[in-house]
Amino acid sequence: MTINRAICDAQLCVTTQLPYMSKVFFFACLDKLANVMVLLNMESNEVEAWKRLVDVQFLDNEVLATLKDIPDTAGEYLCWIVEHVSEEMTLDNLLPEDLRDIRNSHHGYKLRPEIFGRLMGKTGEINNDIALIVTPLILFFLSKKWKIT
């Protein structure tokens, strides 16, 4: 069920025309994919898994390597998404911790002073294209062997 819901969030994320809603579904999809990472023993806890999903090194090394096996223009487009999002995150100096802080602010939690301080040091702007990364991430997970222990 978790992967099914992640796929639904991903589809809503990339098809909605409202950038705010796209980002809400983006964060929801990442939450579910982090859970899948833990289930597949790819990470020990959901917080670290979540941060890994939006880490430029993970995207460039692991996700991109998987997508390169997809032929023709579909593969080219999916690789372009990963490269583009990685470049935007690097240009915006957007770290996994920043995205996690922004995600947490959507929940309305009382932010700890150190998190609030980190958020105030950023513009709070996230490039709308970042949400496109959910499709390559879903395909990455579907390419994995699902042996849950």
C-alpha positions in Angstrom: 0.0 0.0 0.0 2.8 2.4 0.8 4.3 2.3 -2.7 0.8 2.6 -4.2 0.2 5.7 -2.2 3.6 7.1 -3.1 2.8 6.5 -6.8 -0.6 8.3 -6.4 1.2 11.3 -4.6 3.8 11.3 -7.4 1.1 11.4 -10.1 -0.8 14.2 -8.4 2.5 16.0 -7.8 3.5 16.2 -11.4 0.1 16.8 -12.9 -1.3 19.6 -10.7 -1.0 23.1 -12.1 -0.7 24.7 -8.7 2.9 24.9 -7.5 1.9 24.9 -3.8 -0.1 21.7 -4.2 2.6 20.1 -6.2 5.0 20.6 -3.4 2.5 19.3 -0.8 2.2 16.1 -2.8 6.0 16.1 -3.3 6.7 16.1 0.4 3.9 13.4 0.9 5.6 11.2 -1.7 9.0 11.6 -0.1 7.5 10.6 3.3 6.2 7.3 1.8 9.4 6.6 -0.2 11.5 7.1 3.0 9.3 4.4 4.6 10.0 2.1 1.6 13.7 2.7 2.0 13.6 1.5 5.5 11.4 -1.5 4.6 14.0 -2.4 1.9 16.9 -2.0 4.4 18.4 0.8 2.3 18.5 3.1 5.4 18.1 2.5 9.1 15.5 5.2 9.9 13.0 7.3 8.0 14.5 10.7 8.8 17.9 9.7 7.3 16.1 7.9 4.4 14.1 11.1 3.7 17.2 13.2 3.6 18.9 10.7 1.3 16.1 10.9 -1.2 16.9 14.6 -1.8 20.6 14.4 -1.5 22.3 15.5 -4.8 24.9 12.7 -4.4 22.2 10.0 -4.1 20.3 11.5 -7.1 23.4 11.8 -9.3 25.0 8.5 -8.4 22.3 6.0 -7.6 19.1 7.3 -9.2 20.8 8.5 -12.4 22.7 5.3 -12.8 19.4 3.3 -12.7 17.7 5.6 -15.2 20.5 5.4 -17.8 19.2 1.9 -18.6 15.9 3.3 -19.9 16.2 3.7 -23.7 15.4 6.5 -26.1 13.8 9.8 -25.3 12.0 8.5 -22.2 15.4 7.7 -20.6 16.9 11.0 -21.8 14.0 13.0 -20.3 14.2 11.2 -16.9 17.9 11.7 -16.7 17.5 15.3 -17.6 15.0 15.7 -14.7 17.6 14.3 -12.2 20.4 16.4 -13.6 18.2 19.6 -13.7 16.9 19.2 -10.2 20.4 18.4 -8.9 21.7 21.5 -10.6 18.9 23.7 -9.2 19.4 22.4 -5.7 23.1 23.1 -5.9 22.6 26.6 -7.3 20.0 27.4 -4.6 22.3 25.9 -1.9 19.3 23.7 -0.9 20.5 20.9 1.3 18.5 17.9 2.4 18.1 19.4 5.9 16.7 22.5 4.4 14.0 20.6 2.5 13.3 18.6 5.6 12.8 21.8 7.6 10.5 23.2 4.9 8.6 19.9 4.9 8.2 20.1 8.7 7.0 23.6 8.5 4.1 22.4 6.4 2.9 20.3 9.3 2.5 23.3 11.6 4.9 22.0 14.2 6.4 24.4 16.7 9.8 24.7 15.2 12.8 24.4 17.4 14.9 27.6 17.5 17.8 26.1 15.6 15.4 24.9 12.8 13.7 28.3 12.8 17.1 30.0 12.5 18.1 27.8 9.6 14.8 28.5 7.8 15.1 32.2 8.3 18.6 32.1 6.7 17.0 30.8 3.5 14.6 32.4 1.1 12.0 29.7 1.5 11.7 29.5 -2.3 11.9 26.1 -3.9 12.1 25.8 -7.6 8.9 24.4 -8.9 10.7 21.8 -11.0 12.0 20.1 -7.9 8.7 18.2 -7.7 9.5 16.5 -11.0 12.0 14.3 -9.2 9.3 12.1 -7.8 8.9 10.2 -11.1 12.5 9.2 -11.4 12.5 8.2 -7.7 9.4 6.0 -8.2 11.1 4.3 -11.1 14.3 3.9 -9.1 12.3 2.0 -6.4 10.4 -0.1 -8.9 13.8 -1.3 -10.3 14.9 -2.6 -6.9 14.5 -6.2 -5.7 11.8 -6.2 -3.0 13.0 -8.6 -0.4 11.6 -7.4 2.9 13.1 -9.0 5.9 
